[in-house]
Amino acid sequence: MRRVGRLPAVLLLGALIAAAVVATLLVTRSSNASSGTHARAVVKTMRNQALGKTILVNRRGLTLYSLSAERHGRFICTTTFCLSLWKPLVVPRGTKPTGVGGLGVVKRPGGKRQVAYRGAPLYRFVQDTKPGQVKGNGFKDVGVWRPVTVGKRTAPAPASSPSQPSYGY
């Protein structure tokens, strides 16, 4: 009879230990996830075959661009139309962009924190849907959109690049 009385106590003790282990794992995992956000590379490099250059890409491998006219805190791409084509690479407050030397943060109009490479804000072009695509290269505007290359500010346009239409913002 004593065994029957001990069984619920042993089960209760086992359940408490299991709950403590699960709680410890969840706390450890959530603290690692939040610190991983700060340490995970925001920008990477990738060799682009079409350009014959090493370019900057986001976490998903999509090409990052800069606009030649956007330098020294001057933002050109601020309208709804421009931002529908060119998506700023932003990070939350307290996150330092990592992955490549020369990264920093610039404050966009409206307060978002945009990742910049050597002072040039970084964007993704909406028509680039797969790694390696550079459909926004040479897109003419108030300046020219170019994939950002490592070591230089922009990549030269390919010789066979068709002329892109110009859109005013």
CNS distance restraints for C-alpha pairs under 8 A (distance, minus, plus):
assign (resid   1 and name CA) (resid   5 and name CA) 6.68 0.50 0.50
assign (resid   2 and name CA) (resid   6 and name CA) 6.24 0.50 0.50
assign (resid   3 and name CA) (resid   7 and name CA) 6.17 0.50 0.50
assign (resid   4 and name CA) (resid   8 and name CA) 7.48 0.50 0.50
assign (resid   5 and name CA) (resid   9 and name CA) 7.26 0.50 0.50
assign (resid   6 and name CA) (resid  10 and name CA) 6.08 0.50 0.50
assign (resid   7 and name CA) (resid  11 and name CA) 6.08 0.50 0.50
assign (resid   8 and name CA) (resid  12 and name CA) 5.97 0.50 0.50
assign (resid   9 and name CA) (resid  13 and name CA) 6.09 0.50 0.50
assign (resid  10 and name CA) (resid  14 and name CA) 6.05 0.50 0.50
assign (resid  11 and name CA) (resid  15 and name CA) 6.06 0.50 0.50
assign (resid  12 and name CA) (resid  16 and name CA) 6.20 0.50 0.50
assign (resid  13 and name CA) (resid  17 and name CA) 6.24 0.50 0.50
assign (resid  14 and name CA) (resid  18 and name CA) 6.11 0.50 0.50
assign (resid  15 and name CA) (resid  19 and name CA) 6.07 0.50 0.50
assign (resid  16 and name CA) (resid  20 and name CA) 6.17 0.50 0.50
assign (resid  17 and name CA) (resid  21 and name CA) 6.23 0.50 0.50
assign (resid  18 and name CA) (resid  22 and name CA) 6.20 0.50 0.50
assign (resid  19 and name CA) (resid  23 and name CA) 6.05 0.50 0.50
assign (resid  20 and name CA) (resid  24 and name CA) 6.09 0.50 0.50
assign (resid  21 and name CA) (resid  25 and name CA) 6.20 0.50 0.50
assign (resid  22 and name CA) (resid  26 and name CA) 6.16 0.50 0.50
assign (resid  23 and name CA) (resid  27 and name CA) 6.19 0.50 0.50
assign (resid  24 and name CA) (resid  28 and name CA) 6.12 0.50 0.50
assign (resid  25 and name CA) (resid  29 and name CA) 5.94 0.50 0.50
assign (resid  26 and name CA) (resid  30 and name CA) 6.07 0.50 0.50
assign (resid  27 and name CA) (resid  31 and name CA) 6.21 0.50 0.50
assign (resid  28 and name CA) (resid  32 and name CA) 6.14 0.50 0.50
assign (resid  29 and name CA) (resid  33 and name CA) 6.06 0.50 0.50
assign (resid  30 and name CA) (resid  34 and name CA) 6.23 0.50 0.50
assign (resid  31 and name CA) (resid  35 and name CA) 6.21 0.50 0.50
assign (resid  32 and name CA) (resid  36 and name CA) 5.72 0.50 0.50
assign (resid  33 and name CA) (resid  37 and name CA) 6.35 0.50 0.50
assign (resid  34 and name CA) (resid  38 and name CA) 7.13 0.50 0.50
assign (resid  35 and name CA) (resid  39 and name CA) 6.51 0.50 0.50
assign (resid  36 and name CA) (resid  40 and name CA) 5.59 0.50 0.50
assign (resid  37 and name CA) (resid  95 and name CA) 7.51 0.50 0.50
assign (resid  38 and name CA) (resid  94 and name CA) 7.87 0.50 0.50
assign (resid  38 and name CA) (resid  95 and name CA) 5.20 0.50 0.50
assign (resid  38 and name CA) (resid  96 and name CA) 6.44 0.50 0.50
assign (resid  38 and name CA) (resid  97 and name CA) 7.74 0.50 0.50
assign (resid  39 and name CA) (resid  98 and name CA) 7.00 0.50 0.50
assign (resid  40 and name CA) (resid  98 and name CA) 6.99 0.50 0.50
assign (resid  40 and name CA) (resid  99 and name CA) 7.72 0.50 0.50
assign (resid  41 and name CA) (resid  59 and name CA) 7.16 0.50 0.50
assign (resid  41 and name CA) (resid  97 and name CA) 7.01 0.50 0.50
assign (resid  41 and name CA) (resid  98 and name CA) 4.81 0.50 0.50
assign (resid  41 and name CA) (resid  99 and name CA) 4.39 0.50 0.50
assign (resid  42 and name CA) (resid  58 and name CA) 6.21 0.50 0.50
assign (resid  42 and name CA) (resid  59 and name CA) 5.93 0.50 0.50
assign (resid  42 and name CA) (resid  97 and name CA) 5.67 0.50 0.50
assign (resid  42 and name CA) (resid  98 and name CA) 5.55 0.50 0.50
assign (resid  42 and name CA) (resid  99 and name CA) 6.03 0.50 0.50
assign (resid  43 and name CA) (resid  56 and name CA) 6.49 0.50 0.50
assign (resid  43 and name CA) (resid  57 and name CA) 5.76 0.50 0.50
assign (resid  43 and name CA) (resid  58 and name CA) 4.88 0.50 0.50
assign (resid  43 and name CA) (resid  59 and name CA) 6.20 0.50 0.50
assign (resid  43 and name CA) (resid  97 and name CA) 7.43 0.50 0.50
assign (resid  43 and name CA) (resid  98 and name CA) 6.46 0.50 0.50
assign (resid  43 and name CA) (resid  99 and name CA) 5.10 0.50 0.50
assign (resid  43 and name CA) (resid 100 and name CA) 6.38 0.50 0.50
assign (resid  44 and name CA) (resid  56 and name CA) 5.70 0.50 0.50
assign (resid  44 and name CA) (resid  57 and name CA) 5.28 0.50 0.50
assign (resid  44 and name CA) (resid  58 and name CA) 6.12 0.50 0.50
assign (resid  44 and name CA) (resid  59 and name CA) 6.74 0.50 0.50
assign (resid  44 and name CA) (resid  61 and name CA) 7.56 0.50 0.50
assign (resid  44 and name CA) (resid  99 and name CA) 5.50 0.50 0.50
assign (resid  44 and name CA) (resid 100 and name CA) 6.41 0.50 0.50
assign (resid  45 and name CA) (resid  54 and name CA) 6.34 0.50 0.50
assign (resid  45 and name CA) (resid  55 and name CA) 5.50 0.50 0.50
assign (resid  45 and name CA) (resid  56 and name CA) 4.62 0.50 0.50
assign (resid  45 and name CA) (resid  57 and name CA) 5.80 0.50 0.50
assign (resid  45 and name CA) (resid 100 and name CA) 7.54 0.50 0.50
assign (resid  45 and name CA) (resid 150 and name CA) 7.57 0.50 0.50
assign (resid  46 and name CA) (resid  54 and name CA) 5.38 0.50 0.50
assign (resid  46 and name CA) (resid  55 and name CA) 5.47 0.50 0.50
assign (resid  46 and name CA) (resid  56 and name CA) 6.41 0.50 0.50
assign (resid  46 and name CA) (resid  57 and name CA) 6.66 0.50 0.50
assign (resid  46 and name CA) (resid  61 and name CA) 7.54 0.50 0.50
assign (resid  47 and name CA) (resid  52 and name CA) 7.15 0.50 0.50
assign (resid  47 and name CA) (resid  53 and name CA) 5.77 0.50 0.50
assign (resid  47 and name CA) (resid  54 and name CA) 4.15 0.50 0.50
assign (resid  47 and name CA) (resid  55 and name CA) 6.21 0.50 0.50
assign (resid  48 and name CA) (resid  52 and name CA) 5.67 0.50 0.50
assign (resid  48 and name CA) (resid  53 and name CA) 5.50 0.50 0.50
assign (resid  48 and name CA) (resid  54 and name CA) 5.81 0.50 0.50
assign (resid  48 and name CA) (resid  55 and name CA) 6.53 0.50 0.50
assign (resid  48 and name CA) (resid 132 and name CA) 5.87 0.50 0.50
assign (resid  49 and name CA) (resid  53 and name CA) 7.10 0.50 0.50
assign (resid  49 and name CA) (resid 132 and name CA) 7.54 0.50 0.50
assign (resid  50 and name CA) (resid 132 and name CA) 7.84 0.50 0.50
assign (resid  51 and name CA) (resid 155 and name CA) 7.60 0.50 0.50
assign (resid  51 and name CA) (resid 158 and name CA) 6.79 0.50 0.50
assign (resid  53 and name CA) (resid 149 and name CA) 6.75 0.50 0.50
assign (resid  53 and name CA) (resid 155 and name CA) 7.58 0.50 0.50
assign (resid  54 and name CA) (resid 149 and name CA) 5.71 0.50 0.50
assign (resid  54 and name CA) (resid 150 and name CA) 6.00 0.50 0.50
assign (resid  55 and name CA) (resid  63 and name CA) 7.20 0.50 0.50
assign (resid  55 and name CA) (resid  64 and name CA) 7.70 0.50 0.50
assign (resid  55 and name CA) (resid 147 and name CA) 6.59 0.50 0.50
assign (resid  55 and name CA) (resid 148 and name CA) 5.55 0.50 0.50
assign (resid  55 and name CA) (resid 149 and name CA) 4.14 0.50 0.50
assign (resid  55 and name CA) (resid 150 and name CA) 5.77 0.50 0.50
assign (resid  56 and name CA) (resid  63 and name CA) 6.24 0.50 0.50
assign (resid  56 and name CA) (resid  64 and name CA) 5.61 0.50 0.50
assign (resid  56 and name CA) (resid 147 and name CA) 7.36 0.50 0.50
assign (resid  56 and name CA) (resid 148 and name CA) 5.64 0.50 0.50
assign (resid  56 and name CA) (resid 149 and name CA) 6.01 0.50 0.50
assign (resid  56 and name CA) (resid 150 and name CA) 6.77 0.50 0.50
assign (resid  57 and name CA) (resid  61 and name CA) 5.04 0.50 0.50
assign (resid  57 and name CA) (resid  62 and name CA) 5.07 0.50 0.50
assign (resid  57 and name CA) (resid  63 and name CA) 4.46 0.50 0.50
assign (resid  57 and name CA) (resid  64 and name CA) 5.07 0.50 0.50
assign (resid  58 and name CA) (resid  62 and name CA) 5.45 0.50 0.50
assign (resid  58 and name CA) (resid  63 and name CA) 6.68 0.50 0.50
assign (resid  58 and name CA) (resid  64 and name CA) 6.59 0.50 0.50
assign (resid  60 and name CA) (resid 131 and name CA) 7.29 0.50 0.50
assign (resid  61 and name CA) (resid 130 and name CA) 7.62 0.50 0.50
assign (resid  61 and name CA) (resid 131 and name CA) 4.85 0.50 0.50
assign (resid  61 and name CA) (resid 132 and name CA) 7.38 0.50 0.50
assign (resid  62 and name CA) (resid 124 and name CA) 7.12 0.50 0.50
assign (resid  62 and name CA) (resid 128 and name CA) 6.77 0.50 0.50
assign (resid  62 and name CA) (resid 129 and name CA) 7.14 0.50 0.50
assign (resid  62 and name CA) (resid 130 and name CA) 6.34 0.50 0.50
assign (resid  62 and name CA) (resid 131 and name CA) 4.76 0.50 0.50
assign (resid  62 and name CA) (resid 132 and name CA) 6.72 0.50 0.50
assign (resid  62 and name CA) (resid 133 and name CA) 7.26 0.50 0.50
assign (resid  63 and name CA) (resid 124 and name CA) 6.30 0.50 0.50
assign (resid  63 and name CA) (resid 125 and name CA) 7.62 0.50 0.50
assign (resid  63 and name CA) (resid 128 and name CA) 7.29 0.50 0.50
assign (resid  63 and name CA) (resid 131 and name CA) 6.94 0.50 0.50
assign (resid  63 and name CA) (resid 132 and name CA) 6.76 0.50 0.50
assign (resid  63 and name CA) (resid 133 and name CA) 6.81 0.50 0.50
assign (resid  63 and name CA) (resid 134 and name CA) 6.48 0.50 0.50
assign (resid  63 and name CA) (resid 147 and name CA) 6.46 0.50 0.50
assign (resid  64 and name CA) (resid 122 and name CA) 5.93 0.50 0.50
assign (resid  64 and name CA) (resid 123 and name CA) 5.40 0.50 0.50
assign (resid  64 and name CA) (resid 124 and name CA) 5.03 0.50 0.50
assign (resid  64 and name CA) (resid 125 and name CA) 7.55 0.50 0.50
assign (resid  64 and name CA) (resid 147 and name CA) 5.69 0.50 0.50
assign (resid  64 and name CA) (resid 148 and name CA) 6.12 0.50 0.50
assign (resid  65 and name CA) (resid 122 and name CA) 5.57 0.50 0.50
assign (resid  65 and name CA) (resid 123 and name CA) 5.10 0.50 0.50
assign (resid  65 and name CA) (resid 124 and name CA) 6.07 0.50 0.50
assign (resid  65 and name CA) (resid 125 and name CA) 7.39 0.50 0.50
assign (resid  65 and name CA) (resid 136 and name CA) 7.85 0.50 0.50
assign (resid  65 and name CA) (resid 137 and name CA) 7.99 0.50 0.50
assign (resid  65 and name CA) (resid 145 and name CA) 6.28 0.50 0.50
assign (resid  65 and name CA) (resid 146 and name CA) 5.26 0.50 0.50
assign (resid  65 and name CA) (resid 147 and name CA) 4.23 0.50 0.50
assign (resid  65 and name CA) (resid 148 and name CA) 5.32 0.50 0.50
assign (resid  66 and name CA) (resid  70 and name CA) 7.50 0.50 0.50
assign (resid  66 and name CA) (resid 120 and name CA) 6.22 0.50 0.50
assign (resid  66 and name CA) (resid 121 and name CA) 6.07 0.50 0.50
assign (resid  66 and name CA) (resid 122 and name CA) 5.30 0.50 0.50
assign (resid  66 and name CA) (resid 123 and name CA) 6.23 0.50 0.50
assign (resid  66 and name CA) (resid 145 and name CA) 5.66 0.50 0.50
assign (resid  66 and name CA) (resid 146 and name CA) 5.74 0.50 0.50
assign (resid  66 and name CA) (resid 147 and name CA) 6.54 0.50 0.50
assign (resid  66 and name CA) (resid 148 and name CA) 6.32 0.50 0.50
assign (resid  66 and name CA) (resid 154 and name CA) 7.53 0.50 0.50
assign (resid  67 and name CA) (resid 120 and name CA) 7.69 0.50 0.50
assign (resid  67 and name CA) (resid 121 and name CA) 7.83 0.50 0.50
assign (resid  67 and name CA) (resid 143 and name CA) 6.03 0.50 0.50
assign (resid  67 and name CA) (resid 144 and name CA) 5.60 0.50 0.50
assign (resid  67 and name CA) (resid 145 and name CA) 4.53 0.50 0.50
assign (resid  67 and name CA) (resid 146 and name CA) 6.64 0.50 0.50
assign (resid  68 and name CA) (resid 143 and name CA) 5.14 0.50 0.50
assign (resid  68 and name CA) (resid 144 and name CA) 5.42 0.50 0.50
assign (resid  68 and name CA) (resid 145 and name CA) 6.44 0.50 0.50
assign (resid  68 and name CA) (resid 146 and name CA) 7.71 0.50 0.50
assign (resid  69 and name CA) (resid  74 and name CA) 7.83 0.50 0.50
assign (resid  69 and name CA) (resid  76 and name CA) 7.20 0.50 0.50
assign (resid  69 and name CA) (resid 142 and name CA) 6.73 0.50 0.50
assign (resid  69 and name CA) (resid 143 and name CA) 4.98 0.50 0.50
assign (resid  69 and name CA) (resid 144 and name CA) 7.47 0.50 0.50
assign (resid  70 and name CA) (resid  74 and name CA) 5.33 0.50 0.50
assign (resid  70 and name CA) (resid  75 and name CA) 5.42 0.50 0.50
assign (resid  70 and name CA) (resid  76 and name CA) 6.15 0.50 0.50
assign (resid  70 and name CA) (resid 120 and name CA) 6.41 0.50 0.50
assign (resid  70 and name CA) (resid 121 and name CA) 7.12 0.50 0.50
assign (resid  71 and name CA) (resid  75 and name CA) 7.54 0.50 0.50
assign (resid  71 and name CA) (resid 119 and name CA) 6.41 0.50 0.50
assign (resid  71 and name CA) (resid 120 and name CA) 5.51 0.50 0.50
assign (resid  71 and name CA) (resid 121 and name CA) 7.73 0.50 0.50
assign (resid  72 and name CA) (resid 119 and name CA) 6.48 0.50 0.50
assign (resid  72 and name CA) (resid 120 and name CA) 7.59 0.50 0.50
assign (resid  73 and name CA) (resid 106 and name CA) 7.09 0.50 0.50
assign (resid  73 and name CA) (resid 119 and name CA) 7.83 0.50 0.50
assign (resid  75 and name CA) (resid 108 and name CA) 7.44 0.50 0.50
assign (resid  75 and name CA) (resid 109 and name CA) 7.81 0.50 0.50
assign (resid  76 and name CA) (resid 142 and name CA) 7.71 0.50 0.50
assign (resid  76 and name CA) (resid 169 and name CA) 7.84 0.50 0.50
assign (resid  77 and name CA) (resid  82 and name CA) 5.47 0.50 0.50
assign (resid  77 and name CA) (resid  83 and name CA) 6.49 0.50 0.50
assign (resid  77 and name CA) (resid  86 and name CA) 7.81 0.50 0.50
assign (resid  77 and name CA) (resid 169 and name CA) 7.29 0.50 0.50
assign (resid  78 and name CA) (resid  82 and name CA) 6.52 0.50 0.50
assign (resid  78 and name CA) (resid  83 and name CA) 6.52 0.50 0.50
assign (resid  78 and name CA) (resid 109 and name CA) 7.50 0.50 0.50
assign (resid  78 and name CA) (resid 169 and name CA) 7.97 0.50 0.50
assign (resid  79 and name CA) (resid  83 and name CA) 6.13 0.50 0.50
assign (resid  79 and name CA) (resid 169 and name CA) 6.34 0.50 0.50
assign (resid  80 and name CA) (resid  84 and name CA) 6.01 0.50 0.50
assign (resid  81 and name CA) (resid  85 and name CA) 6.87 0.50 0.50
assign (resid  81 and name CA) (resid 169 and name CA) 7.08 0.50 0.50
assign (resid  82 and name CA) (resid  86 and name CA) 6.01 0.50 0.50
assign (resid  82 and name CA) (resid 169 and name CA) 6.44 0.50 0.50
assign (resid  83 and name CA) (resid  87 and name CA) 5.69 0.50 0.50
assign (resid  83 and name CA) (resid  88 and name CA) 7.59 0.50 0.50
assign (resid  84 and name CA) (resid 126 and name CA) 7.68 0.50 0.50
assign (resid  85 and name CA) (resid 125 and name CA) 5.91 0.50 0.50
assign (resid  85 and name CA) (resid 126 and name CA) 5.40 0.50 0.50
assign (resid  85 and name CA) (resid 127 and name CA) 7.78 0.50 0.50
assign (resid  86 and name CA) (resid 123 and name CA) 5.74 0.50 0.50
assign (resid  86 and name CA) (resid 124 and name CA) 5.56 0.50 0.50
assign (resid  86 and name CA) (resid 125 and name CA) 4.83 0.50 0.50
assign (resid  86 and name CA) (resid 126 and name CA) 6.28 0.50 0.50
assign (resid  87 and name CA) (resid 123 and name CA) 5.17 0.50 0.50
assign (resid  87 and name CA) (resid 124 and name CA) 5.02 0.50 0.50
assign (resid  87 and name CA) (resid 125 and name CA) 6.40 0.50 0.50
assign (resid  87 and name CA) (resid 126 and name CA) 7.08 0.50 0.50
assign (resid  88 and name CA) (resid 114 and name CA) 6.38 0.50 0.50
assign (resid  88 and name CA) (resid 115 and name CA) 7.90 0.50 0.50
assign (resid  88 and name CA) (resid 121 and name CA) 7.59 0.50 0.50
assign (resid  88 and name CA) (resid 122 and name CA) 6.07 0.50 0.50
assign (resid  88 and name CA) (resid 123 and name CA) 4.32 0.50 0.50
assign (resid  88 and name CA) (resid 124 and name CA) 6.45 0.50 0.50
assign (resid  89 and name CA) (resid 114 and name CA) 5.60 0.50 0.50
assign (resid  89 and name CA) (resid 115 and name CA) 5.69 0.50 0.50
assign (resid  89 and name CA) (resid 122 and name CA) 5.76 0.50 0.50
assign (resid  89 and name CA) (resid 123 and name CA) 5.45 0.50 0.50
assign (resid  89 and name CA) (resid 124 and name CA) 7.00 0.50 0.50
assign (resid  90 and name CA) (resid 112 and name CA) 6.81 0.50 0.50
assign (resid  90 and name CA) (resid 113 and name CA) 5.43 0.50 0.50
assign (resid  90 and name CA) (resid 114 and name CA) 4.20 0.50 0.50
assign (resid  90 and name CA) (resid 115 and name CA) 5.69 0.50 0.50
assign (resid  91 and name CA) (resid  95 and name CA) 6.22 0.50 0.50
assign (resid  91 and name CA) (resid  96 and name CA) 7.90 0.50 0.50
assign (resid  91 and name CA) (resid  97 and name CA) 7.38 0.50 0.50
assign (resid  91 and name CA) (resid 112 and name CA) 7.86 0.50 0.50
assign (resid  91 and name CA) (resid 113 and name CA) 5.79 0.50 0.50
assign (resid  91 and name CA) (resid 114 and name CA) 6.35 0.50 0.50
assign (resid  91 and name CA) (resid 115 and name CA) 6.90 0.50 0.50
assign (resid  92 and name CA) (resid 112 and name CA) 7.88 0.50 0.50
assign (resid  92 and name CA) (resid 113 and name CA) 6.75 0.50 0.50
assign (resid  93 and name CA) (resid 113 and name CA) 7.04 0.50 0.50
assign (resid  96 and name CA) (resid 104 and name CA) 7.39 0.50 0.50
assign (resid  96 and name CA) (resid 105 and name CA) 7.76 0.50 0.50
assign (resid  97 and name CA) (resid 103 and name CA) 6.26 0.50 0.50
assign (resid  97 and name CA) (resid 104 and name CA) 6.41 0.50 0.50
assign (resid  97 and name CA) (resid 105 and name CA) 7.42 0.50 0.50
assign (resid  97 and name CA) (resid 115 and name CA) 6.68 0.50 0.50
assign (resid  98 and name CA) (resid 103 and name CA) 6.88 0.50 0.50
assign (resid 102 and name CA) (resid 117 and name CA) 5.47 0.50 0.50
assign (resid 102 and name CA) (resid 118 and name CA) 5.25 0.50 0.50
assign (resid 103 and name CA) (resid 115 and name CA) 6.82 0.50 0.50
assign (resid 103 and name CA) (resid 116 and name CA) 5.62 0.50 0.50
assign (resid 103 and name CA) (resid 117 and name CA) 4.60 0.50 0.50
assign (resid 103 and name CA) (resid 118 and name CA) 6.36 0.50 0.50
assign (resid 103 and name CA) (resid 119 and name CA) 7.89 0.50 0.50
assign (resid 104 and name CA) (resid 115 and name CA) 5.82 0.50 0.50
assign (resid 104 and name CA) (resid 116 and name CA) 5.17 0.50 0.50
assign (resid 104 and name CA) (resid 117 and name CA) 6.33 0.50 0.50
assign (resid 104 and name CA) (resid 118 and name CA) 7.38 0.50 0.50
assign (resid 104 and name CA) (resid 119 and name CA) 7.11 0.50 0.50
assign (resid 105 and name CA) (resid 113 and name CA) 6.01 0.50 0.50
assign (resid 105 and name CA) (resid 114 and name CA) 5.44 0.50 0.50
assign (resid 105 and name CA) (resid 115 and name CA) 4.63 0.50 0.50
assign (resid 105 and name CA) (resid 116 and name CA) 5.44 0.50 0.50
assign (resid 106 and name CA) (resid 113 and name CA) 5.79 0.50 0.50
assign (resid 106 and name CA) (resid 114 and name CA) 5.31 0.50 0.50
assign (resid 106 and name CA) (resid 115 and name CA) 6.44 0.50 0.50
assign (resid 106 and name CA) (resid 116 and name CA) 6.43 0.50 0.50
assign (resid 106 and name CA) (resid 119 and name CA) 7.64 0.50 0.50
assign (resid 106 and name CA) (resid 121 and name CA) 7.06 0.50 0.50
assign (resid 107 and name CA) (resid 111 and name CA) 5.77 0.50 0.50
assign (resid 107 and name CA) (resid 112 and name CA) 5.85 0.50 0.50
assign (resid 107 and name CA) (resid 113 and name CA) 4.76 0.50 0.50
assign (resid 107 and name CA) (resid 114 and name CA) 6.12 0.50 0.50
assign (resid 108 and name CA) (resid 112 and name CA) 5.29 0.50 0.50
assign (resid 108 and name CA) (resid 113 and name CA) 6.13 0.50 0.50
assign (resid 108 and name CA) (resid 114 and name CA) 6.42 0.50 0.50
assign (resid 114 and name CA) (resid 121 and name CA) 6.42 0.50 0.50
assign (resid 114 and name CA) (resid 122 and name CA) 7.18 0.50 0.50
assign (resid 115 and name CA) (resid 121 and name CA) 5.94 0.50 0.50
assign (resid 115 and name CA) (resid 122 and name CA) 5.89 0.50 0.50
assign (resid 116 and name CA) (resid 120 and name CA) 4.95 0.50 0.50
assign (resid 116 and name CA) (resid 121 and name CA) 4.09 0.50 0.50
assign (resid 116 and name CA) (resid 122 and name CA) 5.35 0.50 0.50
assign (resid 117 and name CA) (resid 121 and name CA) 6.54 0.50 0.50
assign (resid 117 and name CA) (resid 122 and name CA) 6.92 0.50 0.50
assign (resid 118 and name CA) (resid 153 and name CA) 7.69 0.50 0.50
assign (resid 124 and name CA) (resid 128 and name CA) 7.66 0.50 0.50
assign (resid 125 and name CA) (resid 135 and name CA) 7.62 0.50 0.50
assign (resid 125 and name CA) (resid 136 and name CA) 6.00 0.50 0.50
assign (resid 127 and name CA) (resid 135 and name CA) 6.48 0.50 0.50
assign (resid 127 and name CA) (resid 136 and name CA) 7.46 0.50 0.50
assign (resid 128 and name CA) (resid 133 and name CA) 5.37 0.50 0.50
assign (resid 128 and name CA) (resid 134 and name CA) 6.41 0.50 0.50
assign (resid 128 and name CA) (resid 135 and name CA) 6.02 0.50 0.50
assign (resid 128 and name CA) (resid 136 and name CA) 7.53 0.50 0.50
assign (resid 129 and name CA) (resid 133 and name CA) 7.20 0.50 0.50
assign (resid 134 and name CA) (resid 147 and name CA) 7.08 0.50 0.50
assign (resid 136 and name CA) (resid 145 and name CA) 6.58 0.50 0.50
assign (resid 136 and name CA) (resid 146 and name CA) 7.00 0.50 0.50
assign (resid 136 and name CA) (resid 147 and name CA) 7.76 0.50 0.50
assign (resid 137 and name CA) (resid 145 and name CA) 5.90 0.50 0.50
assign (resid 137 and name CA) (resid 146 and name CA) 4.81 0.50 0.50
assign (resid 137 and name CA) (resid 147 and name CA) 6.13 0.50 0.50
assign (resid 137 and name CA) (resid 157 and name CA) 6.59 0.50 0.50
assign (resid 138 and name CA) (resid 144 and name CA) 5.80 0.50 0.50
assign (resid 138 and name CA) (resid 145 and name CA) 5.48 0.50 0.50
assign (resid 138 and name CA) (resid 146 and name CA) 5.80 0.50 0.50
assign (resid 138 and name CA) (resid 157 and name CA) 5.79 0.50 0.50
assign (resid 138 and name CA) (resid 161 and name CA) 7.55 0.50 0.50
assign (resid 138 and name CA) (resid 163 and name CA) 7.62 0.50 0.50
assign (resid 138 and name CA) (resid 164 and name CA) 6.89 0.50 0.50
assign (resid 139 and name CA) (resid 144 and name CA) 5.71 0.50 0.50
assign (resid 139 and name CA) (resid 145 and name CA) 5.21 0.50 0.50
assign (resid 139 and name CA) (resid 146 and name CA) 7.52 0.50 0.50
assign (resid 139 and name CA) (resid 163 and name CA) 7.78 0.50 0.50
assign (resid 139 and name CA) (resid 164 and name CA) 5.23 0.50 0.50
assign (resid 139 and name CA) (resid 165 and name CA) 7.20 0.50 0.50
assign (resid 139 and name CA) (resid 166 and name CA) 7.44 0.50 0.50
assign (resid 140 and name CA) (resid 144 and name CA) 4.63 0.50 0.50
assign (resid 140 and name CA) (resid 145 and name CA) 6.50 0.50 0.50
assign (resid 140 and name CA) (resid 164 and name CA) 6.00 0.50 0.50
assign (resid 140 and name CA) (resid 165 and name CA) 6.46 0.50 0.50
assign (resid 140 and name CA) (resid 166 and name CA) 5.09 0.50 0.50
assign (resid 140 and name CA) (resid 167 and name CA) 7.36 0.50 0.50
assign (resid 141 and name CA) (resid 145 and name CA) 7.64 0.50 0.50
assign (resid 141 and name CA) (resid 166 and name CA) 5.00 0.50 0.50
assign (resid 141 and name CA) (resid 167 and name CA) 5.45 0.50 0.50
assign (resid 141 and name CA) (resid 168 and name CA) 6.31 0.50 0.50
assign (resid 142 and name CA) (resid 167 and name CA) 7.93 0.50 0.50
assign (resid 142 and name CA) (resid 168 and name CA) 6.83 0.50 0.50
assign (resid 146 and name CA) (resid 154 and name CA) 5.55 0.50 0.50
assign (resid 146 and name CA) (resid 155 and name CA) 6.03 0.50 0.50
assign (resid 146 and name CA) (resid 156 and name CA) 7.65 0.50 0.50
assign (resid 146 and name CA) (resid 157 and name CA) 7.70 0.50 0.50
assign (resid 147 and name CA) (resid 154 and name CA) 5.99 0.50 0.50
assign (resid 147 and name CA) (resid 155 and name CA) 5.93 0.50 0.50
assign (resid 148 and name CA) (resid 152 and name CA) 7.44 0.50 0.50
assign (resid 148 and name CA) (resid 153 and name CA) 5.87 0.50 0.50
assign (resid 148 and name CA) (resid 154 and name CA) 4.84 0.50 0.50
assign (resid 148 and name CA) (resid 155 and name CA) 6.34 0.50 0.50
assign (resid 149 and name CA) (resid 153 and name CA) 6.17 0.50 0.50
assign (resid 149 and name CA) (resid 154 and name CA) 5.57 0.50 0.50
assign (resid 149 and name CA) (resid 155 and name CA) 5.83 0.50 0.50
assign (resid 157 and name CA) (resid 161 and name CA) 6.55 0.50 0.50
